[in-house]
Amino acid sequence: MIMIPKPPKIENFAIPLPITGETRQIASQFAAQQPIREKAEQILLNTIAVSVVNNYLNMLGISTNLSNSDSWNPVMRLCNNVADLDIPGVGKLECRPIKSSASSCQIPMEVWDLRIGYVVVQIDDSLRKAAILGFSSQVTTKELALANLRPPEKLIDCLHEFKESIADNSLINLGQWLNNVFETGWQTVESLLTSQQLTPAFGFRRAELLEPNVSESEIANNRVSRAKLINLGLQFGKRNVVLLVEISPEEKGNIAVTLQVHPSSNDICLPKALELKVIESSDEVFMQAQARSRDKYIQLQFSGQSEEIFGVEIVLDGSKFSERFKL
């Protein structure tokens, strides 16, 4: 006979937390705005559940934004059964309350596909004690069995993984450039700069015949380059600049990177004191260059390893453009 281990009991990994006086006050204020008793009680419990999870995450150093949560919006509270908590840069958690005697949690259908997770919070009848019972990454039914919840500490791991996944998706993958795969907004160098602007630069060469959509600078020495027009409007005095990125494989798997900033084709020189910086993954400045009076471009060059992540910043008078890259 095969023995199947029983799942751990909810109470073995539930996290008990107090319900603060401030939480009860806010929840009572929100509930008092509703003329219907059932709706008022729903909002009372929803608000407490959201506040409990908010306090728990803040204690762990995880940033939240109550003001951007639907549960803190009076119109959304009135029209919907919402108990969400916004996690900046990640998404929204649904924090569903249950009473002590419940064995399952009701999840409104309208939030099934809108949340990064669903946290169940047990609220004592006295409204002074709560317990985070666990969470589920997704729901497909109105009733979520408590026995199927994952431990609360796993929620923190999931939030970090979710944030890292989003961050990875925002990276410009330079390794894919070697396979002629480019992100939106990155154009051939010649489409943004004239040959006169490129002549004094780092070896961009002209060619009489080119394949469609292939930069002239990409035909030499396995170099791959792209450019991006940066427009910060009034912050840059209505002056656009162009960021050039060129990569080329080196020995031992390293990749050479050249960065340049040029004025757009409408200007001759860069704005004085404009800075180009390379930022390490630790947020430390690795190298930088600053435009002097009448500089036509500024440049930085370095070599990195495959999978290495770095940032690029263009700074002028307190205004900043930033982009993150992965080799």
C-alpha positions in Angstrom: 0.0 0.0 0.0 1.3 3.4 -1.0 1.2 6.0 1.8 0.3 9.5 0.7 1.4 12.2 3.1 -1.2 14.6 4.4 -0.8 18.3 3.6 0.2 20.4 6.6 -2.6 22.0 8.5 -3.3 25.6 7.8 -2.7 26.6 11.5 0.8 25.2 11.3 2.0 27.9 8.9 -0.5 30.7 9.5 1.0 34.1 10.5 -0.9 35.8 13.4 -0.9 39.6 13.3 -2.7 42.3 15.3 -5.4 44.5 13.8 -4.3 48.0 14.8 -6.5 50.7 16.0 -5.7 52.8 12.9 -6.8 49.9 10.7 -10.1 49.6 12.5 -10.7 53.3 12.2 -10.0 53.5 8.5 -12.2 50.4 7.9 -15.0 51.9 9.9 -14.8 55.1 8.0 -15.0 53.3 4.6 -17.9 51.1 5.8 -19.8 54.1 7.1 -20.0 55.6 3.6 -22.3 52.7 2.6 -26.0 52.9 3.3 -26.6 49.1 2.8 -25.6 47.0 5.8 -24.3 44.0 3.9 -22.1 46.2 1.7 -20.8 48.1 4.7 -19.7 44.8 6.4 -18.1 43.6 3.2 -16.0 46.8 2.9 -15.2 46.7 6.6 -13.7 43.2 6.3 -12.1 43.8 2.9 -10.3 47.0 4.2 -9.0 45.1 7.3 -7.7 42.3 5.2 -5.9 44.7 2.8 -4.4 46.6 5.7 -3.2 43.5 7.5 -1.4 42.3 4.4 -0.1 45.8 3.7 1.4 46.0 7.2 2.9 42.5 6.9 4.6 43.3 3.6 5.9 46.7 4.9 7.4 44.9 7.9 9.4 42.7 5.5 10.6 45.8 3.5 8.3 45.3 0.5 6.9 48.5 -0.9 3.1 48.9 -1.4 0.8 51.6 -2.6 -2.6 51.7 -0.9 -3.6 54.9 -2.8 -3.3 53.1 -6.1 -5.4 50.2 -5.0 -9.1 49.9 -6.0 -10.0 49.0 -2.5 -8.9 52.5 -1.4 -11.0 54.1 -4.2 -14.5 55.1 -3.0 -16.1 54.6 -6.4 -14.5 51.2 -7.0 -15.5 50.1 -3.4 -19.1 51.0 -4.1 -19.4 49.3 -7.5 -17.3 46.2 -6.9 -16.3 43.7 -4.3 -12.6 44.5 -4.3 -9.8 43.9 -1.7 -6.7 44.6 -3.7 -3.3 45.8 -2.7 -1.0 47.4 -5.2 2.7 46.3 -5.3 4.6 48.9 -7.3 6.3 47.4 -10.3 4.7 44.0 -9.8 0.9 44.1 -9.8 -2.0 43.8 -7.4 -2.6 41.2 -4.7 -6.2 40.3 -3.8 -6.5 40.1 0.0 -9.7 38.2 0.8 -11.1 38.1 4.4 -12.8 35.1 6.0 -14.2 34.6 9.5 -12.8 32.2 12.0 -15.3 29.5 11.3 -14.9 29.4 7.5 -13.3 26.5 5.7 -13.1 28.1 2.3 -12.8 31.6 0.8 -15.1 33.3 -1.7 -13.2 34.9 -4.7 -15.4 37.2 -6.9 -15.2 36.2 -10.5 -14.4 39.7 -11.6 -10.9 39.5 -10.1 -9.9 36.1 -11.3 -7.6 37.3 -14.1 -6.6 40.7 -12.7 -4.3 39.7 -9.8 -0.8 38.4 -9.3 -2.0 36.3 -6.3 -4.8 35.8 -3.8 -4.0 36.0 0.0 -6.5 34.7 2.5 -6.8 36.6 5.8 -8.7 35.2 8.8 -10.3 37.9 10.9 -11.3 37.3 14.5 -14.9 38.3 15.5 -13.4 40.9 17.9 -11.7 42.7 14.9 -8.5 42.8 17.0 -6.6 39.7 15.7 -6.0 38.4 12.2 -4.0 35.6 10.6 -2.6 35.4 7.1 -3.5 31.8 6.3 -1.8 31.5 2.9 -2.2 32.3 -0.7 -2.9 31.0 -4.2 -1.2 32.1 -7.4 -4.4 31.8 -9.4 -8.1 30.9 -9.0 -10.6 29.4 -11.4 -13.6 28.9 -9.1 -15.6 31.1 -6.8 -14.7 29.0 -3.8 -11.0 28.6 -2.8 -10.5 25.7 -0.3 -8.2 26.6 2.6 -6.5 23.2 2.4 -5.1 24.2 -1.0 -3.4 27.4 0.1 0.4 27.7 -0.1 2.3 28.9 3.0 2.5 32.7 3.5 6.3 32.8 3.4 6.2 31.4 -0.2 4.3 34.6 -1.1 7.4 36.6 -0.6 9.4 34.3 -2.9 6.7 34.6 -5.5 6.7 38.4 -5.3 10.5 38.5 -5.8 10.3 36.1 -8.7 7.5 38.1 -10.3 9.4 41.3 -10.0 12.6 39.8 -11.4 10.6 38.4 -14.4 9.1 41.8 -15.1 12.6 43.3 -14.8 14.0 40.8 -17.2 11.3 41.6 -19.8 12.3 45.3 -19.6 15.9 44.6 -20.4 17.3 45.3 -23.8 18.8 41.9 -24.8 22.0 42.7 -26.7 22.7 39.0 -27.2 19.6 38.8 -29.4 21.0 41.7 -31.5 23.6 39.3 -32.8 20.7 37.2 -34.2 19.2 40.3 -35.8 16.4 40.5 -33.2 15.9 44.1 -32.1 13.5 45.7 -29.6 10.9 48.4 -30.8 12.4 51.8 -31.0 15.9 50.8 -31.9 16.6 51.8 -35.5 19.5 51.6 -37.9 22.2 54.2 -37.2 21.9 55.8 -40.7 18.2 56.3 -40.3 18.8 58.8 -37.4 22.2 60.3 -38.2 23.8 61.8 -41.3 27.0 60.5 -42.8 28.7 63.8 -41.8 27.8 63.1 -38.1 29.2 59.6 -38.4 32.4 60.4 -40.2 34.4 61.3 -37.0 32.8 58.6 -34.9 34.0 55.0 -34.2 34.3 53.4 -37.6 30.8 53.6 -39.0 31.4 52.8 -42.6 29.5 53.7 -45.7 28.5 50.9 -48.2 27.3 51.1 -51.7 24.9 48.1 -51.5 23.1 47.0 -48.4 20.4 44.5 -47.6 17.1 46.0 -46.6 16.9 47.0 -42.9 20.6 46.3 -42.4 22.7 49.2 -41.0 25.8 50.2 -42.9 27.9 49.9 -39.8 26.9 46.2 -39.4 28.8 45.0 -42.4 32.2 45.4 -40.7 33.9 43.1 -38.3 30.7 41.4 -37.1 29.6 44.6 -35.4 26.0 45.1 -34.7 24.7 48.6 -33.9 21.4 50.4 -33.4 20.4 53.9 -32.4 17.5 55.3 -30.4 16.1 58.9 -30.6 15.7 60.3 -27.1 13.2 63.0 -26.6 12.7 64.5 -23.2 10.8 67.5 -24.5 11.1 70.6 -22.4 13.5 68.9 -20.0 16.1 68.9 -22.7 15.2 72.4 -24.0 13.3 70.7 -26.8 16.6 69.2 -28.1 16.7 65.6 -29.0 19.8 63.4 -28.7 20.6 60.0 -30.2 22.0 57.1 -28.3 24.1 54.7 -30.3 25.0 51.2 -29.1 27.4 49.0 -30.9 28.4 45.5 -29.9 30.9 43.0 -31.3 32.0 39.5 -30.1 35.5 39.1 -28.6 37.6 36.2 -27.7 36.7 34.0 -24.7 33.1 34.9 -25.0 33.3 38.5 -24.1 31.4 41.2 -25.9 32.8 44.7 -26.7 30.3 47.5 -26.1 30.6 51.1 -27.5 28.2 53.8 -26.5 27.8 57.2 -28.1 25.5 60.1 -27.7 25.0 62.4 -30.7 22.9 65.5 -31.2 20.0 64.9 -33.5 20.3 65.8 -37.2 18.9 69.2 -36.4 21.8 70.2 -34.1 25.5 70.5 -34.6 26.7 70.0 -31.0 25.6 68.3 -27.9 24.2 70.4 -25.0 27.1 71.4 -22.7 27.5 69.3 -19.5 25.3 66.4 -20.9 26.5 63.2 -19.2 26.7 59.6 -20.4 27.0 57.0 -17.6 27.3 53.3 -17.4 25.7 51.8 -14.3 26.6 48.5 -12.8 24.0 46.0 -11.6 24.8 47.2 -8.0 23.7 50.7 -9.1 27.3 52.0 -8.9 28.6 54.3 -11.7 31.1 52.2 -13.7 32.3 55.0 -16.1 31.0 58.3 -17.4 31.7 61.0 -19.9 30.6 64.6 -20.1 30.1 66.8 -23.1 32.1 70.0 -23.3 31.4 73.1 -25.3 31.0 72.3 -29.0 31.4 68.5 -28.6 29.8 66.6 -31.5 29.5 63.4 -29.6 30.7 61.6 -26.4 31.7 58.0 -26.2 32.3 55.2 -23.7 33.8 51.8 -24.4 34.1 48.7 -22.3 33.9 44.9 -22.5 31.5 42.6 -20.6 30.6 38.9 -20.3 27.6 37.2 -21.7 24.4 37.5 -19.4 26.0 40.6 -17.7 23.5 43.4 -16.9 24.3 47.1 -17.0 22.4 50.4 -17.2 22.9 53.5 -19.3 22.0 57.0 -18.2 21.9 60.2 -20.1 21.7 63.2 -17.7 21.3 66.9 -18.3 20.3 69.6 -15.7 18.6 67.1 -13.4 16.7 65.4 -16.2 17.6 61.7 -16.8 16.9 59.0 -19.4 17.8 55.5 -18.5 17.8 52.1 -20.1 18.9 48.6 -18.9 20.8 46.1 -21.1 21.7 42.5 -20.9 24.7 41.1 -22.9 
